[in-house]
Every structure is written in C-alpha cells, then in structure tokens.
Amino acid sequence: ATKELEQRALAMVRALHTGISPRWLSATAMVAQTMFRRLYAGIIFDKQQLRAISELIAKAHAENRSVIFLPSHKSHIDYIVLQYVFWR
C-alpha cells in the first residue's frame, strides 16, 4: 500500500510540474522590471549574500535536495521580487 501511495503522489507531482518557456520568462521579467521601476526607487540587495545563496542552491542540487524560500508575505510583491532577483 505504501508503494502505491508513493506512486500516486509522484503522479500528482508530475501533473503539477510545468515547463517555462524562455520567451515567456523574458516577457514576464520585462513587465516586472517596468513595474519595479515605477513603484520603487530601486531594489538593493547584498551581492555577497546572493552568491552565498547561489552556492547553497548548487550544493543542494548536487545532493538532490531542495531549497525552499519563505517570504514574509507582508505583501505579494515579496515573492515576485525574490523570483526576479534570482532570475537576474
């Protein structure tokens, strides 16, 4: 029964998986960038911290693990900015 549940869960996860086209990603990034420029004077981040996070993600990937980010959700912009910064 456990094996059946694992297979069923894996099928559900695969059904939820989507592929993102580079064209769609670029278009979305342009919209986000325009929106950020109109809303904010700038987005400031620590490049050293981004490098450290990038190294952590690479290590996790090599170990077949995931890194999960939990933005504060004080506003919906938190997770949008987070995705944009990592994409750039």
C-alpha positions as CSV (number, residue, x, y, z in Angstrom):
1,A,0.0,0.0,0.0
2,T,2.9,2.4,0.8
3,K,4.4,1.8,-2.7
4,E,1.0,2.6,-4.3
5,L,0.7,5.8,-2.3
6,E,4.2,6.9,-3.3
7,Q,3.4,6.2,-7.0
8,R,0.2,8.1,-6.7
9,A,1.9,11.0,-5.0
10,L,4.6,11.1,-7.7
11,A,2.0,11.1,-10.4
12,M,0.3,14.1,-8.8
13,V,3.6,16.0,-8.5
14,R,4.4,15.2,-12.2
15,A,0.9,16.5,-13.2
16,L,1.6,19.8,-11.4
17,H,5.1,20.3,-12.9
18,T,5.2,22.9,-15.7
19,G,7.8,23.9,-18.1
20,I,8.5,27.6,-18.6
21,S,9.4,28.9,-22.0
22,P,12.4,31.3,-22.2
23,R,10.2,33.7,-24.2
24,W,7.5,33.8,-21.6
25,L,10.1,34.2,-18.8
26,S,11.7,37.2,-20.6
27,A,8.4,38.9,-21.3
28,T,7.4,38.5,-17.6
29,A,10.7,39.8,-16.4
30,M,10.3,42.9,-18.6
31,V,6.9,43.5,-17.1
32,A,8.2,43.1,-13.6
33,Q,11.2,45.4,-14.3
34,T,8.9,48.1,-15.6
35,M,6.6,47.7,-12.6
36,F,9.5,47.8,-10.1
37,R,10.9,51.0,-11.8
38,R,7.5,52.7,-11.4
39,L,6.9,51.6,-7.8
40,Y,10.4,51.8,-6.3
41,A,13.5,54.0,-6.4
42,G,15.5,50.8,-6.7
43,I,16.0,47.3,-5.4
44,I,19.0,46.9,-3.2
45,F,20.5,43.6,-2.3
46,D,23.8,42.3,-1.0
47,K,25.7,40.6,-3.8
48,Q,27.7,38.5,-1.3
49,Q,24.6,37.1,0.2
50,L,23.2,36.3,-3.2
51,R,26.5,34.4,-4.0
52,A,26.2,32.5,-0.7
53,I,22.6,31.6,-1.5
54,S,23.6,30.6,-5.0
55,E,26.3,28.3,-3.6
56,L,23.8,26.8,-1.2
57,I,21.4,26.1,-4.0
58,A,24.2,24.5,-6.1
59,K,25.2,22.3,-3.2
60,A,21.6,21.3,-2.6
61,H,21.2,20.5,-6.3
62,A,24.3,18.3,-6.2
63,E,22.9,16.4,-3.2
64,N,19.5,16.1,-4.9
65,R,17.9,18.4,-2.3
66,S,15.7,21.4,-2.5
67,V,15.9,24.9,-1.1
68,I,12.7,26.5,0.0
69,F,12.3,30.3,0.4
70,L,9.6,31.6,2.7
71,P,9.0,35.3,2.0
72,S,7.2,37.2,4.8
73,H,4.1,37.8,2.6
74,K,3.6,41.3,4.1
75,S,2.7,42.0,0.5
76,H,2.5,39.9,-2.6
77,I,5.5,41.8,-4.0
78,D,7.9,39.9,-1.7
79,Y,7.9,36.7,-3.6
80,I,7.7,38.4,-7.0
81,V,10.9,40.5,-6.2
82,L,12.6,37.3,-4.8
83,Q,12.0,35.4,-8.1
84,Y,13.0,38.4,-10.2
85,V,16.3,38.9,-8.3
86,F,17.3,35.2,-8.6
87,W,16.3,35.1,-12.3
88,R,18.6,38.2,-13.0
